[in-house]
Amino acid sequence: MGTRRHHEGARGATASSRWLFATLCFAVFLPAALQTLVVPMVNDIGRSLRTSEDVTSWVITANLLAAAVSTPLLGRLGDLRGRRPVLLGVLVTVLGGSLIAATAPSLPLLLVGRVLQGASYSIFPIAIALIREEIPAQRVTRAVAAVSGMLSVGAGVALVATSLLTHHGGDYRQSFWLAAGLTVMVLVLAWFTVPARHVQTTGRVDWLGATVLAVALVLLLTPLSQGNRWGWNSVEVIGCLTAAAVVFAVFVLLERATPHALVATRMLTQRPIVIAHVAGLILGMSNYIAFLAVPAFVETPRALAGYGFSATALSTSVVYLLPGALSGLVAVPLGGALIARRGPRATLVLSMLLAAVAFTALAFFRDASWQVILATPGAFTAVVLGYAAIFALLSEHVSPGKTGIANSVNSVARTVGGALASAALVTLLTRNHIPGLPGALPRSRQYTIIFLIGGGITLLSALLVTFGWPPHRHYLGRRSTWAPSGSGTTHLILGRCNEKKDLIPATDDSRQRARTGIGGSITGHHPRDHHSCIRNCPRRGGKNLRAARPNVTTAASVENTALENGMRDQELERGHG
């Protein structure tokens, strides 16, 4: 009887996790769609509201600034106050912003709606944290890959939907009504599927740090978004960028002196985390290059410029962008399998190399439409694989209580990367025009430069991840989150070793010594199939390595204490000594 109840409870938990997974995929689809929703209809908004192009561009800039400012704060609130209330609050805010944007009679009110929609960017880091906490360990890798894939799929589908709704003079407000409907659906699903958990993470919100970071991001992103209109050598651009550098320096000093910092200093100094954020920035640039440069190229009238395919906005979305976006769905299972078998670092290198090949192909082979159609999905697939690998890497190097803020920082890095790519594209495409034409059209070599930039930065990122990574190490109390699905093992590492040796299952004797070494029992494992493991350390003559903190009672507290106090490496070195 007890066995039957156990199996029924396990089946219920599995069903709940599956519903939660579906909800999170749909939820991450939403911010990706909102990000690109307005790109094809900026001109329509300007004509409808009778505003200039310079003013209307703030529809994109305002959303970008709001996202960059709110994402770290909301990610940290999710760590401290619980994922469910923060996620529901974000969705209500986004719904309000969509309704305001859909009914706004003027541009200022529309900007208010777009600012509120910017809160949606925090959904992704919250979703990753929920996957890590609620999805069974053997499914985490594939779940992260699937949710990451929604970033590409949502952006591509939104472009197609907007093109269909605004085709033949359709009202741009229909797109915002569509966004409101999607938000209601996600809100209902989240209400019934996202569980309410007791928050174990302690601390408080660093409001001062959040404010300083917000000021720094606004000073950085505003000139990047408006630099082409203001002039890159103007006083406004130089002044804002200089002030941003100063404020960022103040932020780092402030966080070092704050007990409960918004962004722990180890997230800014530990090499694997820094490399993950740099890779996120480059992937953000790659994503924008693909979404902006490819449509601009294919829509160029071939009769005037001698290149391009004279595509309409609708055919651009359906023929050239939609296949690339849908390739993200194909990359979802592939990314999960690659991370499980080869690890997130190797998957990240592969994604960067794939992007480099795709952009190089676009740089030299784009005379026929089929060449562009074949190369573009490679860039989108690389972005999906890269996102999945980055968040698996971050999960390895931060504690569960810091997952939200770590992924939020990476989201900000991707946002900054998108702003950099957008600024570079606009600068290159608005200069060096073909002379003697009735309209301003860039030369074909401008696109060659753009795609070579995309290939170059992704190749450099692959080299950085390959050769810039620190020596192989495993950390105290850390469990592998990307073990092969179905392997039935989650490894509990009790020490660090720079030798690349396999983990060996613990015997009863070694398990007892491990308990003695950390001063208590090993906890936090899945009751069905997780086995504690210890490392056979060659640097200690084949003896089992034991941790050095006698006052820590569980593996979970070992992990949190070491990560929070920044003393992990010192303690582990003492263990080797």
N, C-alpha and C positions, 0 to 999 in steps of 0.2 A: 504493500500500500504506500509506504514511504517512497519506494523507488518510483512508483507511478507519479506521485505528486512531484518528485524531483524532475522527472522527464517533462511533465506538463509545464512546470515552472521554467525549465530551460527552453522549451518551445515558445512559451510566451515571451521570454526575454529576447529570443532570436527574432520573433515577429516584430517586437517593439523596436529593436535596433534597425530592422530593415525599413520600417516606416520612417524612423528618424533619418536614416541615410537618404531616402527619397526626398524627404523634406529639405534636408541640407543641400542636396543637388539643386533643387528648385530655387532655394533661397539664394545660392551663389549665382545662379542664372540671372537673378534680378539686378544686382549692381553692375554686372557685366553688360546687361542690356541698357541700363540707364546711362552708362558711360558713353556709348556710341549712338544712343537714340537721336540726339539732336544734331549730330555731325552732318547728315545730308540735308537738314532743313534749316540751317542757320540763315540762308538767304530768304527762305520763305517767311521766317519769323521777322526779319528786318522789313520786308515788304508789307507784311500784315500790320506791324506795329509802327511803321513809318519811322524807322531808326536807321542810322548809318551802319555800315559794316563794322567799323571800329567799335561802336557801342554794342552792337549785337553780339560781337565775339565774347563779351563778358558772360553770355549764357553758358559757355564752356568753361571760362576761367573761374567764375564764381563757384561752380560745382567742383572744380579741381581744388581750389583753395579750401573749401569746406571739408572735402574728403581728407586732405592732408592734415588739417588741423584736428578733426574729430576722431580719426581712426586710432591714434595712439591712446587717447583718453578713454574712448569707449572700449578698446581692447583691455586696458588696465581695469576699468570698471567691471568688465566681465570676469576677470581673474578674482576680484575682491568681493563683488556683490552677487555673483552667480550668472551663468550664461543665459538662462531662460529669461529673467526680467530684463536684462539689457537687450537681448535679441528682440523681445516683444516691443520694448520701448523704441528701438531703432525702426522697426517695421511700421509702428504707428506714426513716427516722425516722417518716414518716407512717404507713407500714404497721404499725410497732410500736405507734404510738398508737391506730390503729384496732382492732388486736387487743386491746389493753388495755381500750379502751372497750367492746368487744363482750363481754368476759368479766368486767368489773369487778363485784364483788359489793357495793361500797360507793361512796359519792360521792367520797371522797378519791382512790380509784384511778381513778375515771372522770375526775376533773379532771386527773390525770396524763396520761391518754390524750388529753384535749382539748388540753393544753399541747403535747404532741408533734405533734398534728395541726396546730397553729398554724404549724409550719415550712412547711406547704404554700403559704402566701401568697407565699413567695419564688420559687415556680415561675414565676409570671408575668414578673417582670423578667428571670429567666434565659432564659425562652423568647424574649422580645423581643430580648435580646442575641444569642441563637443565630440568630434570623432575620436580624439585621443582618450577621452574620458568615458564614453558610452558605448563605442563599438567594440565587439570582441577583438582581442589582440591579433588573432589570425586573419582578420579582415581589415585591419587598419590601413595597411599599405595600399590595397586596392581601393578602399574608400577615399583615401586622400587623393589618389590619382584621378578617380572619377569626379570628385568635387572640383579639383583643379581644372579638369577638362571643361567644366561648365563655364569657366571664364572665357575661353575662346568661342565656345558654341553660342553663349549668350550674346556676345558682342556681334558675331556674324549674323545671327538670326534677327537681332534688333535692326541692323542695317537693311536687311531684306524687308522686314515688316514696315519700317519707316518709308522705304522707297515705294512699297505697294500702297500705303495709305495716302501718301502725298503725290502719287502719280496723277498726272492730268489735273494739277491744281488743287489737290485735296487739302483740307484744313490741317495744319500742323498740330492742332490741339487734339486730334484723334490719337496721336502717338502718346500723349500724356494720359489720355483716358485709358488707353491700353496698359500703360504702366501702372495706373491706379488699380485696374482690375487684377493684374498679376500680383500686386502687393497684397490685395485682399486675400487672394488664394494662398499666398505664402503665410500670411498672418494666421489664417484659420488652421492650416496644417501645423504651424509651429505651436499654436495654442494646445493642440491635442497630442502632439508627438514629442515635443522637447520636455524632458523631465526636469523637475525641480529638485535640486540637490543641495545638501548642506555644504556651505563653502568652508573649506579647510585652510585656504590661504589667508594668512594674516598680513596686516599692514594697513596703509591708508593711501588715499589718492594724493599724489604730489601735484597739487593744483598750481603751485608756483612754477614747477618745472613744465607742466603742461602749457601754461601761459607763455613762458619764454620760448618753448619749442614752437608754439603756434605763431608767434611773432617772427621767428627765424624762417619758418616755412613760407609765410606770406611774403616776406622780403625776398626770398629766393624764387618762388614760383611766379610772382607777379611780373617781374621783368622778363622771365623766360617766356611767359605767355604773351606779353605785350611789347617785347623788345623790337620786333620787326616794325611795329608802327611808331614806337617812340624813337627808334634809332639806337643801334647797339653801342654807339659811342656817346650817347646822350648822357646828360647829368643824372637823369632819373634812373637809367639802367645801372650805371656805374655806382651811383650812390646806394641803390637798393642792394646790389650784390655785395658791396663792401660792408654795409650794415648787417647783411645776412651772415657773413663770415664772422663778424664780431659777436653777434648774438649767439651763433652756434658755439663759439668758444666759451661764452658765458654759461651756456646751457651745460656743456660738459663739466666745467668747474663746479657748477651748482649741483649736478647729479653726483659728483664725487663726494660732496660734503653732505648730502641728504641721506638720512638713514633708510627711508622708504622711497627710493628714487623711482621716478616714472620709468626710466630706462636704466637698468643696472649698468654700471661701467664695464662689466665683463662683456656685455653685449656690444660694446663699442671697441673693445680691445682684444677679445679672444679671437684668434685667427679664423677658425672654422665659421664662426657666426659672422664675422666681418666679410669673409669671402662669399657666404650665402647672400648677404645683403648687396654686395657688389654684383653678384650674378643676377639678383632680382632687379637691380637697376638696369642692367644690360638687357634682360628679357623684356622689361617694360619698354625700352627703346626699340627692340626688335618688333614687338607687337605693334607699336605705333607706326613704324616704318612700313610694315606690311599693310596695315589698315588704311594708311593715308597715301603712301607713294603709289601703290598698285592702282587704286581707283583714279588718281590724278593722271597716271600714264595712259590707262586704257581709254579714258574719256577724252583724250586729246584728239582733235580733228586731224585725221591723217592727211587730208587734202591740203591743209594749210601748213602743218608742221613737218610733214614727211615721216612721222612716226605716230604711234598710237593706233587705236581701233575705232575711234568715233563712237564709243559706246554711250548709251544713255545711263542715267542713274539706276534705273531698274535692271537693265541688262548687266551693269557692273556688279550689282549686289548678287544677282541670281547666278550669273555665269562665272564670274571671276572670284567672288568672295565667299559665297555659300559653300562651294566644295572645300575650301580651306577651313571654314568654320566646322563643317561636318567631319572633317578629318580628325578633329579633336575627340569625337566619339570613338573613332577607331583607335586613337592613341591611348584612351583610358585603360583598357585591359592590358595593352602593351606596356604602358608605363608601370602599372602595378606589378606585372611579371618581371620587368627589368629590375625594378628596385628590390624585389624579393630575392632575385637570383644574383644580381651583380652589386647591389647596394646603391644608395642614392648618389654617392659621389661619381661612380662610373656612369650612371644614368644622366647626371647633369653634364658631364663631359660629352657624352654622345649627343645630347640635345643641342649643345652649343655647336658641335661639329656639323650636325644636320642643318642648323640655321645658317652656318657659314656657307655650306654647299648651296643651299637654296638661294641665298642672296647673291652669291657669285654667279649662279646660273642666270638670275634675273639681270645682272649687270651686263652679261655678254650675249645672252640668247633670249631676245624678246621681240624678234621681228614678226613672229607668227603668234596668233592668239593661243594656240595649243601649248606653246612653250610657257607662257605666263600661267595658264591653267594648271600645268603640271608642277611648276616650281612653287607656286604660292602655298599649296597645302603642306609642302615641306617646312616652310617657315612657321605656319600655324601649329603643325604637329610638334615641332621643336619647342615652341613656347609651352604647350601643354605638358610635355615630358619634363621640361625644365622646372615649371611650377611645382609639379608633383615631387621632383627630387629635392628642391629647395626646402619644402616644408617637412619632408622626411629628415633632412639634415638638421633642421632647427629642432625637431622633436628629440633628436639624439643628444643635443647639447644644451637644452634648457629643461628646467624642472616643469612638471605639469602646471604648477602655480604661475609660471611665467610664459606659458604658451601663447596666451592672448596678446600680450604686449610684444613678444618677440615676432609673431606673425604680423602684428600691426606695423612695427618698424619696417618689416620687409615690404608691406603694402605701400608705405610711404616711399620707400626706395623705388618701387615700381612706378609710383605716381611721378616722382621726380624724373625718372628715366623717360616716361612718356612725354613730360613737358620738354625735356631736352631734345628728344627726337622731333617733336612738333616744331620747336623753334628752329632747329637745323633745317627741316624740310621747307618751312615757309621762307627762310632766308635764301636757300639755294634755288627755290622755284620762282622767286620773285625778282631774281637778278639775272643778268646775262641773257636777255630775251633775244629771240630771233628777230632781226631787223626787217622792216618793210611789211609787217603784218598788221591787219586792222585791230587785232587784239594782242595782249601780252602773253606770249607763250615761251616757256623756257626751252633751251636747246636740249637735244637728246642726251648730251654728255652730262647734263645736270642730274638726270636720273641714274646714269652710270655711277656718278660719284656717290649718290645716296645709297644705292644698293651695295657698292663697295664698302661704304662706311658700315652698313649693317653686317656684311661679311667679316670685316676687319675686327669690329668690337666683339663679335661672338667667337671668333678664333682666338683673340687675346684672352677672353674669359675662359675658354677651354684650357688654354695654357696655364692660366692662373690657378684654376681648380686642380690641374694635374701636378704642377710643380710647386705651387705655393702652399700646399696643404701641410700641416704640421705632422711630425712622426706619428705613426699609428698608436692610438692610446684608447683604453677603455677606462671608464670612470666609476668611482665608488657609488654603489647603490644604483647604477644605471642598468636598465634593461633594454635589450635590443628591440626596437619597434619595427624593424623591417626584416625580421627573420622570415624565411620562406613560409608562405601560407600553407597551413596544414602540417607544419613540421612538429607541432605539439610542444615546442620548447621556447621559453623566453628566458634568456640568460641573465642571471644576476651577477654582475661583476663586482668583486670585492676589492679590486685594486687596479692600478695602472701598470701596464707593461709596454715597452716600446718594441717588443719582439712580436712579429705577426704569427702567433701560434693559435691553434684552434682551442676552443673552450672544451673542457672535459666534464662530463656529468659528475656531480659530487657523490661520493660514497657516503654511507651512514657516518663513518668516522670523520671524513672531511667536513660533512655537513655540521657535525657537532662542533668541530673546531671553528667553523665559520660562525656558529652562534656564539661561541666563547669570544671570538675576535671582535665582534661588534656589540657584545654585551647583551644580547637578547635574541629572540626568534626572528626568522626571516618571514616577512609578511608581504602582502600586496600581490600575490600570485593568483592566477586564475585557478580555481579549485579543481578543475578537471585534468589539465594536462601540462601545466607549467612546472618545470623542474629547476631547482636552484643549481647553479653551476659555479665553479670556481676556476681560476686560472692556474695552471701549472707554470710557475714563473722560472724561466731558465736563469735569470739573474740571481736567483737565490738557491742555486744548486738543485733545482727540481723540487724544492719545497713549496708547499701551498702558501700563497701570499695572503696575509691577514690585514685587516684594516687596523688603524691605530687609535681610533677614538673610543675609549672605554665607556664614555658617558652617553653614547647614543644607543638607543634600545631597539630600533627597527631599521630595516633597509630603507623604508620610506623616509624616516626621519634623518637617516644618514644622508640621503640624497638632498633633502631640503636644507638641512643645516649646512652641508658643504657648499651648496650652490648659493645660498643666501649670504653667507659670511665671506665668500670669496677665498676660503682657506683649503679648497679641495687639493690643489696641487701640492701645497706645503705638507699636508698630512700624508699624502700618498708617497711623496719623496721620502718622508721620515719612515714610512713603512718599508720602502726598499732599503733604506740605510740601516 
